[in-house]
Amino acid sequence: LEISSLSENDILVLRLDLTDRSSHEAATNSVLKHFGKIDVLVNNGGRSQRSLFVDTNLDVYNAIIELNYLGTISLTKYVLNHMIQRKKGKIVTVSSVMGIMGAPLATGYCASKHALQGFFNSLRTELTDYPEISIIQICPGPVQSQIIQNVFTENLAKSLENSGDQSHKMPTDRCARLTLVSVANDVKEAWISDHPYLAVCYLWQYAPTWAWWLMNRMGKKRIQNFKSGIVSVQSAPL
């Protein structure tokens, strides 16, 4: 309000719990009642993971899928119904480069992002009769944020003790700007990352044998650091 020409009526802030799927229809209706329409939905809720599969309780995987995947598609369902009626809109989902590749210590997180990639790629094919409804997937690499402080660990009650250095990651405002450029241009899938992480994405896409070799080497070091109490966020994309 202080830096723009918006008025208080142009802004509506609602509390939302992605895991409380019974509340998503009411939240959508509240937005429609206030603004009369929804032009853009940005799915940006989720938590990452730092734990080895062999040490991780299965309820952690359930929680990851509930939040990152099912919560996202639940909210999307209610908003999409409105966009289909209007025959217009943009659904933007913040996935991850982990939706394209795999990495150690993030099996559940990678699975949830792969699920989002598959879901929205399939949904796009169901909307061919609605060319003005865009399905856009944003795949960031390491970005400066609080995602590390809030990761899932091997059990739901435990938090990560050491979040590591974040200075090497892409600044948040840079990621946000590239996301907006992607949305404005209806880019179906955008990989937003600095090198060397972006180079690994291309390697994974076009030379998977080399990617497996590289990730095995990086992953071994990352696991060693993790077991030693060092969060080696440089060794693989997030």
C-alpha positions in Angstrom: 0.0 0.0 0.0 2.9 2.3 0.7 4.8 1.8 -2.6 1.9 1.3 -5.1 -1.4 2.7 -6.2 -3.3 -0.2 -4.7 -6.0 0.4 -2.2 -6.9 -1.7 0.8 -9.8 -3.2 -1.2 -7.3 -4.5 -3.7 -5.6 -6.8 -1.1 -7.1 -9.8 0.7 -5.0 -12.0 3.0 -6.4 -15.4 4.1 -4.9 -18.0 6.3 -4.7 -21.3 4.5 -3.6 -24.8 5.5 -2.8 -26.9 2.5 -3.2 -30.1 4.5 -6.8 -29.1 5.5 -8.3 -29.9 2.2 -11.9 -29.4 3.5 -11.1 -25.7 3.8 -10.0 -25.1 0.2 -13.4 -24.6 -1.4 -14.4 -22.0 1.2 -11.1 -20.1 0.8 -11.6 -20.1 -3.0 -15.2 -18.8 -2.6 -13.9 -16.0 -0.2 -11.5 -14.8 -2.9 -14.2 -14.9 -5.6 -16.6 -13.0 -3.3 -14.0 -10.3 -2.7 -12.6 -9.9 -6.2 -15.2 -11.5 -8.5 -12.6 -13.5 -10.3 -9.2 -15.3 -10.0 -6.8 -14.6 -12.8 -3.7 -16.4 -11.5 -3.1 -19.1 -8.9 0.4 -19.5 -7.7 1.0 -22.8 -5.9 4.0 -22.1 -3.6 3.4 -24.1 -0.5 5.7 -27.0 0.5 8.5 -28.4 2.6 11.8 -30.0 1.7 13.5 -33.0 3.4 16.9 -33.9 4.8 17.1 -37.5 5.9 18.2 -40.9 4.6 15.3 -43.2 3.5 16.5 -46.1 5.7 16.3 -43.9 8.8 13.0 -42.1 7.9 9.6 -43.0 9.3 6.9 -43.6 6.8 4.6 -41.0 8.3 7.1 -38.4 7.2 6.5 -39.5 3.6 2.8 -39.3 4.1 3.1 -35.8 5.5 5.3 -34.7 2.5 2.7 -36.0 0.0 -0.2 -34.5 1.9 1.4 -31.1 1.9 3.4 -30.8 -1.3 1.2 -32.8 -3.6 -2.3 -33.5 -2.4 -2.7 -30.0 -0.8 -1.6 -28.4 -4.0 -3.9 -30.3 -6.4 -6.8 -29.9 -4.0 -6.6 -26.1 -4.1 -5.9 -26.2 -7.8 -9.2 -28.2 -8.3 -11.4 -25.5 -6.9 -9.7 -22.6 -8.6 -9.6 -24.5 -11.9 -13.4 -25.0 -11.8 -13.7 -21.2 -11.8 -11.2 -20.7 -14.6 -13.0 -23.3 -16.8 -16.2 -21.3 -16.4 -14.3 -18.1 -17.4 -12.3 -20.0 -20.0 -9.3 -18.0 -18.9 -6.5 -18.1 -16.2 -3.0 -19.1 -15.2 -2.1 -21.9 -12.8 1.5 -21.5 -11.7 3.1 -24.3 -9.6 6.5 -23.9 -7.9 8.0 -27.3 -8.4 11.8 -27.8 -8.2 14.7 -29.0 -10.2 14.2 -32.0 -7.9 11.1 -32.7 -9.9 13.4 -33.3 -12.9 16.2 -35.3 -11.2 16.9 -37.2 -8.0 19.2 -36.5 -5.1 20.2 -38.2 -1.8 18.6 -37.1 1.5 15.4 -35.9 -0.3 13.6 -39.0 -1.5 10.2 -37.9 -0.3 10.6 -34.4 -1.5 11.8 -35.5 -4.9 8.8 -37.9 -5.1 6.4 -35.1 -4.3 7.9 -32.8 -6.9 7.9 -35.6 -9.5 4.3 -36.1 -8.7 3.5 -32.5 -9.4 5.4 -32.5 -12.6 3.4 -35.6 -13.8 0.1 -34.2 -12.6 0.4 -30.8 -14.3 1.9 -32.1 -17.5 -1.1 -34.5 -17.7 -3.6 -31.8 -16.7 -2.3 -29.5 -19.5 -3.4 -32.2 -22.0 -6.9 -32.3 -20.5 -7.3 -28.5 -21.1 -6.8 -28.4 -24.8 -10.3 -27.0 -25.3 -9.3 -24.0 -23.1 -6.3 -22.5 -24.8 -6.4 -19.4 -22.6 -5.8 -21.5 -19.4 -2.1 -21.8 -18.9 -0.4 -24.5 -16.9 3.1 -23.2 -15.9 5.7 -25.1 -13.8 8.5 -23.3 -12.2 11.6 -25.4 -11.2 14.0 -23.5 -9.0 17.4 -24.7 -7.9 19.0 -23.4 -4.7 17.4 -20.1 -3.7 17.9 -18.1 -0.5 14.9 -18.8 1.7 13.9 -20.5 4.9 13.2 -23.8 3.2 16.2 -25.4 4.9 15.2 -24.3 8.4 11.8 -26.0 7.9 12.7 -29.3 6.2 11.3 -32.6 7.2 13.8 -34.9 8.9 13.6 -38.6 9.8 10.7 -38.1 12.1 8.0 -35.5 12.3 9.0 -34.1 15.7 12.6 -33.4 14.8 13.9 -30.3 13.2 17.2 -29.7 11.3 20.0 -28.5 13.7 22.3 -26.9 11.1 20.9 -25.1 8.1 24.2 -24.3 6.5 25.4 -21.3 4.5 23.0 -19.8 1.9 25.2 -17.1 0.4 26.0 -19.2 -2.7 22.3 -19.5 -3.6 20.3 -17.4 -6.0 18.9 -14.3 -4.4 15.2 -14.5 -3.7 14.3 -11.4 -5.7 16.1 -12.8 -8.8 14.1 -16.0 -8.6 10.9 -14.0 -8.2 11.7 -11.8 -11.2 12.5 -14.8 -13.5 9.3 -16.5 -12.3 7.2 -13.4 -13.2 8.9 -13.3 -16.6 8.0 -17.0 -17.1 4.4 -16.4 -16.1 4.0 -13.3 -18.3 5.2 -15.3 -21.3 3.3 -18.5 -20.6 6.4 -20.6 -20.4 5.2 -24.2 -19.8 8.3 -25.1 -17.7 11.1 -22.9 -16.4 14.3 -24.0 -14.8 15.5 -21.2 -12.6 19.0 -21.8 -11.3 22.6 -20.6 -11.5 25.4 -22.9 -12.7 26.6 -25.5 -11.9 23.1 -26.6 -10.8 21.5 -25.6 -14.1 24.1 -27.5 -16.0 23.2 -30.6 -14.0 19.6 -30.2 -15.1 20.6 -30.2 -18.8 22.9 -33.2 -18.2 20.1 -35.1 -16.5 17.8 -34.3 -19.4 20.1 -35.0 -22.3 22.9 -37.2 -21.0 21.4 -39.2 -18.2 24.3 -41.8 -18.0 26.7 -39.0 -17.3 24.2 -37.4 -14.8 24.0 -40.7 -12.9 27.8 -40.9 -12.7 28.0 -37.3 -11.4 25.2 -37.5 -8.9 26.6 -40.7 -7.5 29.9 -39.0 -6.8 28.3 -35.8 -5.4 25.7 -37.9 -3.5 28.4 -40.0 -1.7 30.1 -36.8 -0.5 26.8 -35.3 0.5 25.8 -38.3 2.6 29.2 -38.3 4.3 28.9 -34.7 5.3 25.3 -35.2 6.5 26.3 -38.1 8.7 29.1 -35.9 10.1 26.7 -33.1 10.9 27.5 -30.9 8.0 24.7 -29.7 5.8 26.4 -29.7 2.4 23.9 -27.7 0.3 26.5 -27.0 -2.3 26.8 -30.6 -3.4 23.5 -31.0 -5.1 20.5 -28.8 -6.1 17.6 -28.4 -3.7 
